[in-house]
Amino acid sequence: MTAKEVIRRHGTSLDTFYRWKRQYAEMTKTELRRVKTLEEENRRLKRLVADQALNLQVCKDALGREW
């Protein structure tokens, strides 16, 4: 299967395909798994920070004061 067939099948651009290839080609399976785990943890932590910021804003609004 050629690169063009792969990107057409998955709906990505040729530039994206080659950027990913350049970025991930030399990584081992263990490194890829670690990157995926770290990215998932980063998403989880960002969601947690957003929730905490929202809770803080709600508390400030409930108190009716500017801090």
SEFIZA-3560 file (N, C-alpha, C; in Angstrom, 3 decimals):
REM SEFIZA-3560
<numar><xx>0.851</xx><yy>-1.169</yy><zz>0.000</zz><atom>N</atom></numar>
<numar><xx>0.000</xx><yy>0.000</yy><zz>0.000</zz><atom>CA</atom></numar>
<numar><xx>0.905</xx><yy>1.243</yy><zz>0.000</zz><atom>C</atom></numar>
<numar><xx>0.616</xx><yy>2.199</yy><zz>-0.840</zz><atom>N</atom></numar>
<numar><xx>1.436</xx><yy>3.407</yy><zz>-0.916</zz><atom>CA</atom></numar>
<numar><xx>0.985</xx><yy>4.425</yy><zz>0.123</zz><atom>C</atom></numar>
<numar><xx>1.833</xx><yy>5.438</yy><zz>0.329</zz><atom>N</atom></numar>
<numar><xx>1.512</xx><yy>6.489</yy><zz>1.301</zz><atom>CA</atom></numar>
<numar><xx>0.236</xx><yy>7.221</yy><zz>0.886</zz><atom>C</atom></numar>
<numar><xx>0.071</xx><yy>7.468</yy><zz>-0.396</zz><atom>N</atom></numar>
<numar><xx>-1.124</xx><yy>8.176</yy><zz>-0.871</zz><atom>CA</atom></numar>
<numar><xx>-2.396</xx><yy>7.384</yy><zz>-0.583</zz><atom>C</atom></numar>
<numar><xx>-2.336</xx><yy>6.071</yy><zz>-0.733</zz><atom>N</atom></numar>
<numar><xx>-3.496</xx><yy>5.232</yy><zz>-0.436</zz><atom>CA</atom></numar>
<numar><xx>-3.818</xx><yy>5.254</yy><zz>1.061</zz><atom>C</atom></numar>
<numar><xx>-2.790</xx><yy>5.238</yy><zz>1.893</zz><atom>N</atom></numar>
<numar><xx>-2.986</xx><yy>5.251</yy><zz>3.343</zz><atom>CA</atom></numar>
<numar><xx>-3.626</xx><yy>6.557</yy><zz>3.779</zz><atom>C</atom></numar>
<numar><xx>-3.101</xx><yy>7.690</yy><zz>3.295</zz><atom>N</atom></numar>
<numar><xx>-3.657</xx><yy>8.972</yy><zz>3.734</zz><atom>CA</atom></numar>
<numar><xx>-5.054</xx><yy>9.191</yy><zz>3.189</zz><atom>C</atom></numar>
<numar><xx>-5.316</xx><yy>8.711</yy><zz>2.001</zz><atom>N</atom></numar>
<numar><xx>-6.667</xx><yy>8.831</yy><zz>1.448</zz><atom>CA</atom></numar>
<numar><xx>-7.641</xx><yy>7.998</yy><zz>2.274</zz><atom>C</atom></numar>
<numar><xx>-7.214</xx><yy>6.827</yy><zz>2.683</zz><atom>N</atom></numar>
<numar><xx>-8.062</xx><yy>5.930</yy><zz>3.468</zz><atom>CA</atom></numar>
<numar><xx>-8.395</xx><yy>6.524</yy><zz>4.838</zz><atom>C</atom></numar>
<numar><xx>-7.421</xx><yy>7.221</yy><zz>5.445</zz><atom>N</atom></numar>
<numar><xx>-7.613</xx><yy>7.769</yy><zz>6.789</zz><atom>CA</atom></numar>
<numar><xx>-7.986</xx><yy>9.248</yy><zz>6.802</zz><atom>C</atom></numar>
<numar><xx>-8.012</xx><yy>9.879</yy><zz>5.643</zz><atom>N</atom></numar>
<numar><xx>-8.464</xx><yy>11.259</yy><zz>5.551</zz><atom>CA</atom></numar>
<numar><xx>-7.488</xx><yy>12.292</yy><zz>6.097</zz><atom>C</atom></numar>
<numar><xx>-6.195</xx><yy>12.022</yy><zz>5.993</zz><atom>N</atom></numar>
<numar><xx>-5.200</xx><yy>13.005</yy><zz>6.415</zz><atom>CA</atom></numar>
<numar><xx>-4.511</xx><yy>13.585</yy><zz>5.186</zz><atom>C</atom></numar>
<numar><xx>-3.735</xx><yy>14.630</yy><zz>5.398</zz><atom>N</atom></numar>
<numar><xx>-3.020</xx><yy>15.226</yy><zz>4.271</zz><atom>CA</atom></numar>
<numar><xx>-1.648</xx><yy>14.578</yy><zz>4.120</zz><atom>C</atom></numar>
<numar><xx>-1.064</xx><yy>14.749</yy><zz>2.962</zz><atom>N</atom></numar>
<numar><xx>0.258</xx><yy>14.197</yy><zz>2.693</zz><atom>CA</atom></numar>
<numar><xx>1.305</xx><yy>14.846</yy><zz>3.599</zz><atom>C</atom></numar>
<numar><xx>1.177</xx><yy>16.145</yy><zz>3.831</zz><atom>N</atom></numar>
<numar><xx>2.100</xx><yy>16.850</yy><zz>4.728</zz><atom>CA</atom></numar>
<numar><xx>2.036</xx><yy>16.289</yy><zz>6.149</zz><atom>C</atom></numar>
<numar><xx>0.819</xx><yy>16.042</yy><zz>6.627</zz><atom>N</atom></numar>
<numar><xx>0.643</xx><yy>15.481</yy><zz>7.971</zz><atom>CA</atom></numar>
<numar><xx>1.281</xx><yy>14.100</yy><zz>8.061</zz><atom>C</atom></numar>
<numar><xx>1.064</xx><yy>13.287</yy><zz>7.039</zz><atom>N</atom></numar>
<numar><xx>1.642</xx><yy>11.947</yy><zz>7.023</zz><atom>CA</atom></numar>
<numar><xx>3.152</xx><yy>12.010</yy><zz>7.150</zz><atom>C</atom></numar>
<numar><xx>3.809</xx><yy>12.831</yy><zz>6.362</zz><atom>N</atom></numar>
<numar><xx>5.267</xx><yy>12.904</yy><zz>6.389</zz><atom>CA</atom></numar>
<numar><xx>5.785</xx><yy>13.566</yy><zz>7.665</zz><atom>C</atom></numar>
<numar><xx>5.028</xx><yy>14.494</yy><zz>8.249</zz><atom>N</atom></numar>
<numar><xx>5.420</xx><yy>15.089</yy><zz>9.526</zz><atom>CA</atom></numar>
<numar><xx>5.388</xx><yy>14.024</yy><zz>10.616</zz><atom>C</atom></numar>
<numar><xx>4.313</xx><yy>13.226</yy><zz>10.644</zz><atom>N</atom></numar>
<numar><xx>4.209</xx><yy>12.139</yy><zz>11.627</zz><atom>CA</atom></numar>
<numar><xx>5.315</xx><yy>11.110</yy><zz>11.412</zz><atom>C</atom></numar>
<numar><xx>5.577</xx><yy>10.801</yy><zz>10.154</zz><atom>N</atom></numar>
<numar><xx>6.617</xx><yy>9.822</yy><zz>9.849</zz><atom>CA</atom></numar>
<numar><xx>7.974</xx><yy>10.313</yy><zz>10.342</zz><atom>C</atom></numar>
<numar><xx>8.275</xx><yy>11.585</yy><zz>10.105</zz><atom>N</atom></numar>
<numar><xx>9.544</xx><yy>12.168</yy><zz>10.547</zz><atom>CA</atom></numar>
<numar><xx>9.618</xx><yy>12.185</yy><zz>12.082</zz><atom>C</atom></numar>
<numar><xx>8.495</xx><yy>12.454</yy><zz>12.733</zz><atom>N</atom></numar>
<numar><xx>8.463</xx><yy>12.576</yy><zz>14.182</zz><atom>CA</atom></numar>
<numar><xx>8.537</xx><yy>11.220</yy><zz>14.882</zz><atom>C</atom></numar>
<numar><xx>7.852</xx><yy>10.208</yy><zz>14.361</zz><atom>N</atom></numar>
<numar><xx>7.708</xx><yy>8.931</yy><zz>15.056</zz><atom>CA</atom></numar>
<numar><xx>8.478</xx><yy>7.763</yy><zz>14.441</zz><atom>C</atom></numar>
<numar><xx>9.130</xx><yy>7.946</yy><zz>13.310</zz><atom>N</atom></numar>
<numar><xx>9.741</xx><yy>6.824</yy><zz>12.592</zz><atom>CA</atom></numar>
<numar><xx>10.837</xx><yy>6.128</yy><zz>13.386</zz><atom>C</atom></numar>
<numar><xx>11.615</xx><yy>6.870</yy><zz>14.132</zz><atom>N</atom></numar>
<numar><xx>12.752</xx><yy>6.268</yy><zz>14.815</zz><atom>CA</atom></numar>
<numar><xx>12.438</xx><yy>5.810</yy><zz>16.238</zz><atom>C</atom></numar>
<numar><xx>11.189</xx><yy>5.919</yy><zz>16.659</zz><atom>N</atom></numar>
<numar><xx>10.818</xx><yy>5.495</yy><zz>18.012</zz><atom>CA</atom></numar>
<numar><xx>10.520</xx><yy>4.004</yy><zz>18.048</zz><atom>C</atom></numar>
<numar><xx>10.837</xx><yy>3.429</yy><zz>19.193</zz><atom>N</atom></numar>
<numar><xx>10.501</xx><yy>2.023</yy><zz>19.394</zz><atom>CA</atom></numar>
<numar><xx>9.067</xx><yy>1.930</yy><zz>19.908</zz><atom>C</atom></numar>
<numar><xx>8.557</xx><yy>0.716</yy><zz>19.984</zz><atom>N</atom></numar>
<numar><xx>7.195</xx><yy>0.515</yy><zz>20.494</zz><atom>CA</atom></numar>
<numar><xx>7.072</xx><yy>1.019</yy><zz>21.930</zz><atom>C</atom></numar>
<numar><xx>8.092</xx><yy>0.784</yy><zz>22.723</zz><atom>N</atom></numar>
<numar><xx>8.075</xx><yy>1.221</yy><zz>24.112</zz><atom>CA</atom></numar>
<numar><xx>8.004</xx><yy>2.739</yy><zz>24.200</zz><atom>C</atom></numar>
<numar><xx>8.784</xx><yy>3.424</yy><zz>23.376</zz><atom>N</atom></numar>
<numar><xx>8.769</xx><yy>4.886</yy><zz>23.369</zz><atom>CA</atom></numar>
<numar><xx>7.422</xx><yy>5.422</yy><zz>22.908</zz><atom>C</atom></numar>
<numar><xx>6.851</xx><yy>4.820</yy><zz>21.878</zz><atom>N</atom></numar>
<numar><xx>5.535</xx><yy>5.242</yy><zz>21.399</zz><atom>CA</atom></numar>
<numar><xx>4.467</xx><yy>5.047</yy><zz>22.467</zz><atom>C</atom></numar>
<numar><xx>4.535</xx><yy>3.919</yy><zz>23.168</zz><atom>N</atom></numar>
<numar><xx>3.577</xx><yy>3.652</yy><zz>24.243</zz><atom>CA</atom></numar>
<numar><xx>3.722</xx><yy>4.691</yy><zz>25.355</zz><atom>C</atom></numar>
<numar><xx>4.967</xx><yy>5.054</yy><zz>25.684</zz><atom>N</atom></numar>
<numar><xx>5.225</xx><yy>6.057</yy><zz>26.714</zz><atom>CA</atom></numar>
<numar><xx>4.691</xx><yy>7.424</yy><zz>26.293</zz><atom>C</atom></numar>
<numar><xx>4.902</xx><yy>7.809</yy><zz>25.038</zz><atom>N</atom></numar>
<numar><xx>4.398</xx><yy>9.089</yy><zz>24.535</zz><atom>CA</atom></numar>
<numar><xx>2.878</xx><yy>9.115</yy><zz>24.605</zz><atom>C</atom></numar>
<numar><xx>2.254</xx><yy>8.024</yy><zz>24.196</zz><atom>N</atom></numar>
<numar><xx>0.795</xx><yy>7.955</yy><zz>24.235</zz><atom>CA</atom></numar>
<numar><xx>0.284</xx><yy>8.072</yy><zz>25.674</zz><atom>C</atom></numar>
<numar><xx>0.954</xx><yy>7.406</yy><zz>26.601</zz><atom>N</atom></numar>
<numar><xx>0.565</xx><yy>7.474</yy><zz>28.011</zz><atom>CA</atom></numar>
<numar><xx>0.724</xx><yy>8.886</yy><zz>28.551</zz><atom>C</atom></numar>
<numar><xx>1.832</xx><yy>9.539</yy><zz>28.218</zz><atom>N</atom></numar>
<numar><xx>2.064</xx><yy>10.904</yy><zz>28.677</zz><atom>CA</atom></numar>
<numar><xx>1.049</xx><yy>11.885</yy><zz>28.085</zz><atom>C</atom></numar>
<numar><xx>0.698</xx><yy>11.702</yy><zz>26.825</zz><atom>N</atom></numar>
<numar><xx>-0.299</xx><yy>12.573</yy><zz>26.197</zz><atom>CA</atom></numar>
<numar><xx>-1.662</xx><yy>12.398</yy><zz>26.861</zz><atom>C</atom></numar>
<numar><xx>-2.020</xx><yy>11.167</yy><zz>27.187</zz><atom>N</atom></numar>
<numar><xx>-3.288</xx><yy>10.914</yy><zz>27.863</zz><atom>CA</atom></numar>
<numar><xx>-3.294</xx><yy>11.538</yy><zz>29.256</zz><atom>C</atom></numar>
<numar><xx>-2.184</xx><yy>11.396</yy><zz>29.978</zz><atom>N</atom></numar>
<numar><xx>-2.087</xx><yy>12.002</yy><zz>31.299</zz><atom>CA</atom></numar>
<numar><xx>-2.167</xx><yy>13.528</yy><zz>31.203</zz><atom>C</atom></numar>
<numar><xx>-1.541</xx><yy>14.102</yy><zz>30.187</zz><atom>N</atom></numar>
<numar><xx>-1.591</xx><yy>15.546</yy><zz>29.980</zz><atom>CA</atom></numar>
<numar><xx>-3.021</xx><yy>16.010</yy><zz>29.724</zz><atom>C</atom></numar>
<numar><xx>-3.770</xx><yy>15.278</yy><zz>28.895</zz><atom>N</atom></numar>
<numar><xx>-5.180</xx><yy>15.616</yy><zz>28.642</zz><atom>CA</atom></numar>
<numar><xx>-5.994</xx><yy>15.551</yy><zz>29.931</zz><atom>C</atom></numar>
<numar><xx>-5.743</xx><yy>14.516</yy><zz>30.733</zz><atom>N</atom></numar>
<numar><xx>-6.465</xx><yy>14.350</yy><zz>31.994</zz><atom>CA</atom></numar>
<numar><xx>-6.161</xx><yy>15.498</yy><zz>32.952</zz><atom>C</atom></numar>
<numar><xx>-4.899</xx><yy>15.875</yy><zz>33.056</zz><atom>N</atom></numar>
<numar><xx>-4.513</xx><yy>16.960</yy><zz>33.953</zz><atom>CA</atom></numar>
<numar><xx>-5.060</xx><yy>18.308</yy><zz>33.491</zz><atom>C</atom></numar>
<numar><xx>-5.068</xx><yy>18.547</yy><zz>32.189</zz><atom>N</atom></numar>
<numar><xx>-5.643</xx><yy>19.791</yy><zz>31.667</zz><atom>CA</atom></numar>
<numar><xx>-7.130</xx><yy>19.867</yy><zz>31.984</zz><atom>C</atom></numar>
<numar><xx>-7.826</xx><yy>18.749</yy><zz>31.852</zz><atom>N</atom></numar>
<numar><xx>-9.244</xx><yy>18.702</yy><zz>32.188</zz><atom>CA</atom></numar>
<numar><xx>-9.451</xx><yy>18.987</yy><zz>33.676</zz><atom>C</atom></numar>
<numar><xx>-8.582</xx><yy>18.427</yy><zz>34.518</zz><atom>N</atom></numar>
<numar><xx>-8.659</xx><yy>18.639</yy><zz>35.962</zz><atom>CA</atom></numar>
<numar><xx>-8.434</xx><yy>20.107</yy><zz>36.313</zz><atom>C</atom></numar>
<numar><xx>-7.453</xx><yy>20.737</yy><zz>35.702</zz><atom>N</atom></numar>
<numar><xx>-7.175</xx><yy>22.155</yy><zz>35.949</zz><atom>CA</atom></numar>
<numar><xx>-8.356</xx><yy>23.012</yy><zz>35.495</zz><atom>C</atom></numar>
<numar><xx>-8.938</xx><yy>22.692</yy><zz>34.363</zz><atom>N</atom></numar>
<numar><xx>-10.094</xx><yy>23.447</yy><zz>33.875</zz><atom>CA</atom></numar>
<numar><xx>-11.276</xx><yy>23.320</yy><zz>34.840</zz><atom>C</atom></numar>
<numar><xx>-11.498</xx><yy>22.116</yy><zz>35.350</zz><atom>N</atom></numar>
<numar><xx>-12.578</xx><yy>21.913</yy><zz>36.319</zz><atom>CA</atom></numar>
<numar><xx>-12.331</xx><yy>22.707</yy><zz>37.599</zz><atom>C</atom></numar>
<numar><xx>-11.098</xx><yy>22.709</yy><zz>38.059</zz><atom>N</atom></numar>
<numar><xx>-10.766</xx><yy>23.450</yy><zz>39.276</zz><atom>CA</atom></numar>
<numar><xx>-10.928</xx><yy>24.959</yy><zz>39.063</zz><atom>C</atom></numar>
<numar><xx>-10.530</xx><yy>25.454</yy><zz>37.898</zz><atom>N</atom></numar>
<numar><xx>-10.685</xx><yy>26.881</yy><zz>37.599</zz><atom>CA</atom></numar>
<numar><xx>-12.165</xx><yy>27.248</yy><zz>37.547</zz><atom>C</atom></numar>
<numar><xx>-12.973</xx><yy>26.363</yy><zz>36.979</zz><atom>N</atom></numar>
<numar><xx>-14.416</xx><yy>26.610</yy><zz>36.919</zz><atom>CA</atom></numar>
<numar><xx>-15.016</xx><yy>26.616</yy><zz>38.326</zz><atom>C</atom></numar>
<numar><xx>-14.630</xx><yy>25.675</yy><zz>39.156</zz><atom>N</atom></numar>
<numar><xx>-15.121</xx><yy>25.637</yy><zz>40.538</zz><atom>CA</atom></numar>
<numar><xx>-14.725</xx><yy>26.897</yy><zz>41.301</zz><atom>C</atom></numar>
<numar><xx>-13.503</xx><yy>27.358</yy><zz>41.106</zz><atom>N</atom></numar>
<numar><xx>-13.042</xx><yy>28.568</yy><zz>41.756</zz><atom>CA</atom></numar>
<numar><xx>-13.858</xx><yy>29.780</yy><zz>41.301</zz><atom>C</atom></numar>
<numar><xx>-14.146</xx><yy>29.857</yy><zz>40.013</zz><atom>N</atom></numar>
<numar><xx>-14.938</xx><yy>30.968</yy><zz>39.493</zz><atom>CA</atom></numar>
<numar><xx>-16.362</xx><yy>30.939</yy><zz>40.040</zz><atom>C</atom></numar>
<numar><xx>-16.936</xx><yy>29.760</yy><zz>40.150</zz><atom>N</atom></numar>
<numar><xx>-18.281</xx><yy>29.626</yy><zz>40.708</zz><atom>CA</atom></numar>
<numar><xx>-18.294</xx><yy>30.081</yy><zz>42.169</zz><atom>C</atom></numar>
<numar><xx>-17.277</xx><yy>29.705</yy><zz>42.925</zz><atom>N</atom></numar>
<numar><xx>-17.202</xx><yy>30.135</yy><zz>44.323</zz><atom>CA</atom></numar>
<numar><xx>-17.072</xx><yy>31.651</yy><zz>44.427</zz><atom>C</atom></numar>
<numar><xx>-16.241</xx><yy>32.233</yy><zz>43.587</zz><atom>N</atom></numar>
<numar><xx>-16.083</xx><yy>33.687</yy><zz>43.593</zz><atom>CA</atom></numar>
<numar><xx>-17.393</xx><yy>34.382</yy><zz>43.233</zz><atom>C</atom></numar>
<numar><xx>-18.092</xx><yy>33.867</yy><zz>42.238</zz><atom>N</atom></numar>
<numar><xx>-19.369</xx><yy>34.439</yy><zz>41.840</zz><atom>CA</atom></numar>
<numar><xx>-20.412</xx><yy>34.313</yy><zz>42.959</zz><atom>C</atom></numar>
<numar><xx>-20.365</xx><yy>33.187</yy><zz>43.667</zz><atom>N</atom></numar>
<numar><xx>-21.318</xx><yy>32.972</yy><zz>44.750</zz><atom>CA</atom></numar>
<numar><xx>-21.066</xx><yy>33.934</yy><zz>45.903</zz><atom>C</atom></numar>
<numar><xx>-19.816</xx><yy>34.257</yy><zz>46.137</zz><atom>N</atom></numar>
<numar><xx>-19.483</xx><yy>35.189</yy><zz>47.203</zz><atom>CA</atom></numar>
<numar><xx>-19.789</xx><yy>36.625</yy><zz>46.805</zz><atom>C</atom></numar>
<numar><xx>-19.838</xx><yy>36.882</yy><zz>45.511</zz><atom>N</atom></numar>
<numar><xx>-20.184</xx><yy>38.211</yy><zz>45.030</zz><atom>CA</atom></numar>
<numar><xx>-19.092</xx><yy>39.246</yy><zz>45.182</zz><atom>C</atom></numar>
<numar><xx>-17.853</xx><yy>38.821</yy><zz>45.288</zz><atom>N</atom></numar>
<numar><xx>-16.740</xx><yy>39.740</yy><zz>45.426</zz><atom>CA</atom></numar>
<numar><xx>-15.697</xx><yy>39.473</yy><zz>44.341</zz><atom>C</atom></numar>
<numar><xx>-14.954</xx><yy>40.505</yy><zz>44.033</zz><atom>N</atom></numar>
<numar><xx>-13.804</xx><yy>40.351</yy><zz>43.156</zz><atom>CA</atom></numar>
<numar><xx>-12.574</xx><yy>40.111</yy><zz>44.012</zz><atom>C</atom></numar>
<numar><xx>-11.759</xx><yy>39.174</yy><zz>43.675</zz><atom>N</atom></numar>
<numar><xx>-10.569</xx><yy>38.880</yy><zz>44.461</zz><atom>CA</atom></numar>
<numar><xx>-9.375</xx><yy>39.459</yy><zz>43.785</zz><atom>C</atom></numar>
//
